[in-house]
Amino acid sequence: MTALSFNKVEIDLKALRDNFLNIRQAVGPQVRVMAVVKADAYGHGLERTARALYQAGARVFGVAETEEGAALRQAGVEGEIIVLLGPCPDHYDDLIKYKLTPVVFDLEVLAGLAGRAAQLDAVVDVHLKVDAGMGRLGILPEQVRPFVEAAAQLSGIRLSGVLSHFPEADNPAARARTREVLERFRSALSMVGGIAADRKVLHIANSAALAYLPDTHLDMVRPGISLYGCSPDGAAGQVCAGEPGLALRPVMSFKTRVIQVKEVAAGTGLSYGHIFVTGRPSRIAVLPVGYDDGYLRKFSNRAQVLIRGQRAPVCGRVCMNACLVDITDLPGSAEIRAGEEVVLLGRQGSGEITADEAASWLETINYEVLCLFGGRNRRVYLD
Ligand SMILES: *Cc1c(COP(=O)(O)O)cnc(C)c1O
């Protein structure tokens, strides 16, 4: 993880800003865009990512925890910062000090926060989370009215937004159920006199809803994965079907280099367990990357890497800090030496390994690949 590591994750800040601007343009001037930068900006680095997005015009940020919001303020990020997981009592002072906007779903916690804010002569904006079908965080629709009425009695807080979340917006086969969630959210709001009309910010759309369901945009959208240039459903490239020109570019690449090339005979067992045995005389490159770097053991005998723009298969077990690739069939294979660049995620020449492809090797989703690679390696920012 030091500056001298063989491995690096590159973050293309221009691609990030372009993705934000494309989303901004697609939703139009009436709709705000909350840039979701939780989880260390999906592995892209919280502060650098948020600062680049701010430069591109982002004025609302979404983080998971108070601590991340405080870190953004300390990095000089202005604008509104929504804390999606809400507060607990030891967060009250930081929420107030850093002017963060917590999501709330618990009256006792809200009353505690309000009391502390009133003591400090502050007013904290809060957004109410409604569980309209996600089945996770939030109050149920029938609890909205009593909650809002009770909140109205509290000084020290101001209910300035109401939000919900979709469980299946990425699934075209579940459109009808997604519409039901939207309708349940709308009707929960209409039960409460004035709340929707009262300039409250209403928001429900993640990247998938933003892309596929324009009528879910409401007052604000909350893109995460699409900012980072990946699709919420593994579909390549194009978010906002029917919105011409909204192509997204992946922001993250992951690179290493060859540290040794060796010629081995047919019948040679490679790496721990010898789960790979060469079937012919082979040229093998040793790479200084392994599961400690987020290049998980599951990639053993499955993944591919790019060298000189061509694909080479990972052969044998991925170790803690090393793995092997078979470069026998690469054009120019004989010239490959220690120091040759290897791309594990991203583009090289005309080749590309996408987060979706890496996710398929790991039997997971692109989100997890970004968090994994980004979280485990030195990041280098390109601007
Ligand atoms: C993470 C998150 C998002 C962003 O989701 P993407 O699918 O990455 O766009 C939006 N809203 C909430 C509440 C979230 O937790």
PDBQT file of the ligand as one rigid body, heavy atoms in Angstrom, charges set to zero:
ROOT
HETATM    1  C1  LIG A 401     -26.061   3.370  -1.900  1.00  0.00    +0.000 C 
HETATM    2  C2  LIG A 401     -27.346   4.092  -2.040  1.00  0.00    +0.000 A 
HETATM    3  C3  LIG A 401     -27.699   4.724  -3.233  1.00  0.00    +0.000 A 
HETATM    4  C4  LIG A 401     -26.891   4.604  -4.508  1.00  0.00    +0.000 C 
HETATM    5  O1  LIG A 401     -27.204   3.385  -5.163  1.00  0.00    +0.000 OA
HETATM    6  P1  LIG A 401     -26.609   3.041  -6.599  1.00  0.00    +0.000 P 
HETATM    7  O2  LIG A 401     -27.284   1.776  -6.970  1.00  0.00    +0.000 OA
HETATM    8  O3  LIG A 401     -25.141   2.882  -6.419  1.00  0.00    +0.000 OA
HETATM    9  O4  LIG A 401     -26.938   4.190  -7.488  1.00  0.00    +0.000 OA
HETATM   10  C5  LIG A 401     -28.864   5.472  -3.238  1.00  0.00    +0.000 A 
HETATM   11  N1  LIG A 401     -29.635   5.562  -2.136  1.00  0.00    +0.000 NA
HETATM   12  C6  LIG A 401     -29.332   4.948  -0.981  1.00  0.00    +0.000 A 
HETATM   13  C7  LIG A 401     -30.229   5.092   0.194  1.00  0.00    +0.000 C 
HETATM   14  C8  LIG A 401     -28.183   4.177  -0.891  1.00  0.00    +0.000 A 
HETATM   15  O5  LIG A 401     -27.895   3.557   0.249  1.00  0.00    +0.000 OA
ENDROOT
TORSDOF 0
